[in-house]
Amino acid sequence: MSALTVLADGEFEAPGPSIFDFPPLWQGAPVWANKPVLLALLGALLVCALAWSAFARPKLVPRGIQNIGELGYLFVRDQVARPFLGKDAERWMPLMVTLFFLILLWNLFGVVPFVQIPIASHIAFPLVFAITIYVIKIYLGIKHQGFIGYFKNMMFPPGLPKAIYVLLAPIEFLSNMIIAPFTHAVRLFANMFAGHMLLAFFSAVGFWFLFERLTVTGAAVGVLGVVMTIVMTGFEIFIEFLQAFLFTMLAAMYIGGSLNPEH
Amino acid sequence: MTLGAGLLAAEAENPLIPHAYELIVGGFAFLIVFVVVGKILTPRIQKTLEERTEAIEGGIKKAEDAQAEAQRTLEQYKAKLDEARHEASRMREEAREQAAQIKTDLREEAQAEARRLIEAARAQIEADRQQAFAQLRGELGRLATDLAGRIVGESLEDETRQSRVVDRFLEELESTDGAAVR
């Protein structure tokens, strides 16, 4: 904030995309040793630790943290895996649980004080997940439907007038092979990016008008900024949960579509 | 600090271009979580949930069995109770019949006894009467003969005639007074 004070002599400047760029943690450290990378690894370990304490020795009658863990597990199973994977649900639960828990925790980092960066706001992280799902999707599709069958089912869904296929086939190919993985990753990334930006903006407004340049008229704006920061934090928690759910659900949908074409 | 750092930089990085090192770290984190949570822990909770389902289903089955058992026992008890009730009513009926039988028997016996007594008394009376009659006949014969002898003044020596006269008299007597004696 000191930099802001020095630079801005009277003009409020809204935070831009640069707030997502982090320098190395200390002087002379390698370029990758920055805050998001460290938190990503920390988050992965935290998910492992939490899951371990919940599921390492599961009891028939759950106690304490196992209850919470089961709540999450059953949510993934009943809302994500079973509707989209049907009888294959149990087999794919490890991947779905991994995706949901890791993304959820990384997202929630966005509203934890001092941590305050949703990991998925760096596109590399959602991209890793999306590419993995993309590879699995194509592999399973070709394995279960055959190479020709997979693309035939994708581009030429039965029961349509022939002329439509001229239009439909390229659109389907494009949407399934190129757009789907891209939107899969970008949806999560963009939500986290925008959410963090909003929070940063409102807290910057509050900070600027209540501390940096406190004036009678400005104070009202500052108070509004603080109130909006609180409101948006609540909203962010909801969005972070929703996006973790949505990402996992889409993964299940893609895999389910490859296992059982044209349901 | 972050804000300042961002503003100090000449230009922000393009947020849509992934850093290679972040891809590697992301993949690594994904792999760790997948192995630990997905491959090690998920099967455990899957197994536990399955066991729990079985336990609950087993519990329900057990409860159903117990209920069926209770129902069976209840029916058995009811059947037994019915049987006992039947038995009791049957015994009551029997007792009543027996009592009635005993009553009739006793009555018949008493009647027979009474009849016997009456018969005996009647026989006794008849015997007494016969005896008295026989006695009376001798006495009366003698007295009458004496009286007649005295009145007539003539001894009726002839035994046979005497006896005949007496007999005739007595027969007359009997024919007129027989009903009165009885």
Chai-1 contact restraints between the chains, C-beta under 6 A:
chainA,res_idxA,chainB,res_idxB,connection_type,confidence,min_distance_angstrom,max_distance_angstrom,comment,restraint_id
A,A3,B,G4,contact,1.0,0.0,6.0,A-B,restraint_1
A,A3,B,L7,contact,1.0,0.0,6.0,A-B,restraint_2
A,A3,B,L8,contact,1.0,0.0,6.0,A-B,restraint_3
A,L4,B,L3,contact,1.0,0.0,6.0,A-B,restraint_4
A,L4,B,G4,contact,1.0,0.0,6.0,A-B,restraint_5
A,L7,B,L7,contact,1.0,0.0,6.0,A-B,restraint_6
A,P15,B,L3,contact,1.0,0.0,6.0,A-B,restraint_7
A,G16,B,A12,contact,1.0,0.0,6.0,A-B,restraint_8
A,P17,B,A12,contact,1.0,0.0,6.0,A-B,restraint_9
A,P17,B,P15,contact,1.0,0.0,6.0,A-B,restraint_10
A,S18,B,G6,contact,1.0,0.0,6.0,A-B,restraint_11
A,S18,B,A9,contact,1.0,0.0,6.0,A-B,restraint_12
A,S18,B,A12,contact,1.0,0.0,6.0,A-B,restraint_13
A,I19,B,T2,contact,1.0,0.0,6.0,A-B,restraint_14
A,I19,B,G6,contact,1.0,0.0,6.0,A-B,restraint_15
A,F20,B,P15,contact,1.0,0.0,6.0,A-B,restraint_16
A,D21,B,G6,contact,1.0,0.0,6.0,A-B,restraint_17
A,D21,B,A12,contact,1.0,0.0,6.0,A-B,restraint_18
A,D21,B,E13,contact,1.0,0.0,6.0,A-B,restraint_19
A,P23,B,A5,contact,1.0,0.0,6.0,A-B,restraint_20
A,W32,B,Y21,contact,1.0,0.0,6.0,A-B,restraint_21
A,V37,B,V25,contact,1.0,0.0,6.0,A-B,restraint_22
A,A40,B,V25,contact,1.0,0.0,6.0,A-B,restraint_23
A,A40,B,A29,contact,1.0,0.0,6.0,A-B,restraint_24
A,L41,B,A29,contact,1.0,0.0,6.0,A-B,restraint_25
A,A44,B,A29,contact,1.0,0.0,6.0,A-B,restraint_26
A,A44,B,I32,contact,1.0,0.0,6.0,A-B,restraint_27
A,A44,B,V33,contact,1.0,0.0,6.0,A-B,restraint_28
A,V47,B,V33,contact,1.0,0.0,6.0,A-B,restraint_29
A,C48,B,V36,contact,1.0,0.0,6.0,A-B,restraint_30
A,A51,B,V37,contact,1.0,0.0,6.0,A-B,restraint_31
A,A51,B,L41,contact,1.0,0.0,6.0,A-B,restraint_32
A,F55,B,L41,contact,1.0,0.0,6.0,A-B,restraint_33
A,F55,B,R44,contact,1.0,0.0,6.0,A-B,restraint_34
A,F55,B,I45,contact,1.0,0.0,6.0,A-B,restraint_35
A,P58,B,R44,contact,1.0,0.0,6.0,A-B,restraint_36
A,P58,B,I45,contact,1.0,0.0,6.0,A-B,restraint_37
A,P58,B,T48,contact,1.0,0.0,6.0,A-B,restraint_38
A,L60,B,E51,contact,1.0,0.0,6.0,A-B,restraint_39
A,L60,B,R52,contact,1.0,0.0,6.0,A-B,restraint_40
A,L60,B,A55,contact,1.0,0.0,6.0,A-B,restraint_41
A,Y73,B,I45,contact,1.0,0.0,6.0,A-B,restraint_42
A,M93,B,T42,contact,1.0,0.0,6.0,A-B,restraint_43
A,P94,B,G38,contact,1.0,0.0,6.0,A-B,restraint_44
A,P94,B,K39,contact,1.0,0.0,6.0,A-B,restraint_45
A,P94,B,T42,contact,1.0,0.0,6.0,A-B,restraint_46
A,V97,B,V37,contact,1.0,0.0,6.0,A-B,restraint_47
A,V97,B,T42,contact,1.0,0.0,6.0,A-B,restraint_48
A,T98,B,V33,contact,1.0,0.0,6.0,A-B,restraint_49
A,T98,B,F34,contact,1.0,0.0,6.0,A-B,restraint_50
A,T98,B,V37,contact,1.0,0.0,6.0,A-B,restraint_51
A,T98,B,G38,contact,1.0,0.0,6.0,A-B,restraint_52
A,L102,B,V33,contact,1.0,0.0,6.0,A-B,restraint_53
A,H122,B,E22,contact,1.0,0.0,6.0,A-B,restraint_54
A,I123,B,L16,contact,1.0,0.0,6.0,A-B,restraint_55
A,I123,B,P18,contact,1.0,0.0,6.0,A-B,restraint_56
A,A124,B,P18,contact,1.0,0.0,6.0,A-B,restraint_57
A,A124,B,H19,contact,1.0,0.0,6.0,A-B,restraint_58
A,A124,B,E22,contact,1.0,0.0,6.0,A-B,restraint_59
A,A124,B,L23,contact,1.0,0.0,6.0,A-B,restraint_60
A,A124,B,G26,contact,1.0,0.0,6.0,A-B,restraint_61
A,F125,B,G26,contact,1.0,0.0,6.0,A-B,restraint_62
A,L127,B,P18,contact,1.0,0.0,6.0,A-B,restraint_63
A,V128,B,L23,contact,1.0,0.0,6.0,A-B,restraint_64
A,V128,B,G26,contact,1.0,0.0,6.0,A-B,restraint_65
A,V128,B,G27,contact,1.0,0.0,6.0,A-B,restraint_66
A,V128,B,F30,contact,1.0,0.0,6.0,A-B,restraint_67
